């Protein structure tokens, strides 16, 4: 189904009267990566270190 947005394409951007506008930094933080498994990076680095220790001999 194809939709035509001509009825809304030129409308002004809505600005809330109740809520202050979010800063660009706060908006960007919503999309920042996060570690779902805390401590997992350290375990991977330790496994890599051990593997390198074995293969470097």
Residue frames as qw, qx, qy, qz and C-alpha x, y, z in Angstrom:
[[0.000, 0.890, 0.457, 0.000, 0.00, 0.00, 0.00],
 [0.427, 0.253, 0.004, 0.868, 1.45, 3.34, -1.04],
 [0.203, -0.804, -0.459, 0.320, 0.74, 6.37, 1.14],
 [0.324, 0.609, 0.127, 0.713, 0.87, 9.96, 0.09],
 [0.446, -0.511, -0.434, 0.593, 1.95, 12.42, 2.79],
 [0.194, 0.445, 0.233, 0.842, 1.13, 15.63, 0.93],
 [0.399, -0.773, -0.357, -0.341, -1.41, 16.54, 3.62],
 [0.659, -0.732, -0.050, 0.165, 1.26, 16.67, 6.36],
 [0.786, 0.181, 0.015, 0.591, 4.58, 17.19, 4.59],
 [0.257, 0.523, -0.024, 0.812, 4.60, 20.99, 4.93],
 [0.535, -0.782, -0.279, -0.160, 3.20, 21.26, 8.46],
 [0.008, 0.764, -0.471, 0.441, 5.30, 23.05, 11.07],
 [0.519, 0.058, -0.788, 0.325, 7.16, 20.95, 13.62],
 [0.577, -0.702, -0.333, -0.253, 5.17, 20.59, 16.85],
 [0.263, 0.349, -0.565, 0.699, 6.70, 22.17, 19.98],
 [0.485, -0.514, -0.701, 0.093, 5.24, 21.09, 23.31],
 [0.181, -0.736, 0.070, -0.649, 3.96, 23.72, 25.71],
 [0.813, -0.553, 0.002, -0.180, 4.23, 21.29, 28.65],
 [0.898, -0.242, 0.152, 0.336, 7.62, 19.65, 28.18],
 [0.053, -0.846, 0.356, 0.393, 10.93, 21.46, 27.62],
 [0.772, 0.560, -0.287, -0.088, 12.83, 20.55, 24.48],
 [0.903, -0.311, 0.175, 0.240, 15.43, 17.84, 25.02],
 [0.087, -0.804, 0.463, 0.363, 19.07, 18.79, 24.43],
 [0.706, 0.510, -0.453, -0.190, 20.94, 17.22, 21.52],
 [0.098, 0.435, -0.854, 0.269, 23.21, 15.45, 24.01],
 [0.531, -0.017, 0.671, -0.517, 20.24, 13.90, 25.82],
 [0.810, 0.408, -0.002, -0.421, 18.67, 12.84, 22.53],
 [0.519, 0.551, -0.652, -0.030, 21.93, 11.27, 21.37],
 [0.202, -0.353, 0.831, -0.380, 22.28, 9.39, 24.67],
 [0.799, 0.117, 0.319, -0.496, 19.07, 7.50, 23.87],
 [0.872, 0.453, -0.148, -0.111, 20.86, 5.83, 20.97],
 [0.000, -0.708, 0.695, -0.123, 24.22, 5.26, 22.67],
 [0.723, 0.073, -0.686, -0.047, 25.37, 1.66, 22.83],
 [0.560, -0.575, 0.395, -0.447, 25.09, -0.11, 26.15],
 [0.208, 0.296, -0.930, 0.073, 26.53, -3.28, 27.61],
 [0.777, -0.256, -0.244, -0.521, 23.65, -5.70, 28.02],
 [0.922, -0.218, -0.274, 0.166, 26.00, -8.22, 29.63],
 [0.159, -0.912, 0.330, -0.184, 28.14, -6.39, 32.17],
 [0.558, -0.559, 0.611, 0.060, 31.60, -7.83, 32.59],
 [0.893, 0.333, 0.298, 0.042, 31.42, -9.74, 29.32],
 [0.454, 0.845, -0.245, 0.140, 34.07, -7.54, 27.64],
 [0.278, -0.720, 0.615, -0.159, 36.54, -8.29, 30.41],
 [0.812, -0.098, 0.571, -0.064, 35.99, -12.03, 30.06],
 [0.783, 0.608, 0.103, 0.080, 36.50, -11.86, 26.30],
 [0.205, 0.869, -0.415, 0.175, 39.73, -9.91, 26.75],
 [0.523, -0.524, 0.656, -0.144, 40.96, -12.44, 29.33],
 [0.881, 0.192, 0.432, -0.005, 40.12, -15.36, 27.01],
 [0.605, 0.779, -0.102, 0.129, 41.96, -13.59, 24.20],
 [0.114, -0.811, 0.550, -0.164, 44.98, -13.00, 26.44],
 [0.714, -0.279, 0.636, -0.090, 45.06, -16.67, 27.46],
 [0.850, 0.451, 0.267, 0.043, 44.69, -17.85, 23.85],
 [0.392, 0.860, -0.287, 0.154, 47.51, -15.55, 22.75],
 [0.395, -0.668, 0.615, -0.141, 49.66, -16.86, 25.60],
 [0.837, 0.000, 0.547, -0.018, 49.10, -20.45, 24.40],
 [0.760, 0.600, 0.210, 0.136, 49.64, -19.76, 20.69],
 [0.167, 0.928, -0.318, 0.100, 52.65, -17.48, 21.18],
 [0.638, -0.541, 0.546, 0.042, 54.67, -20.30, 22.79]]
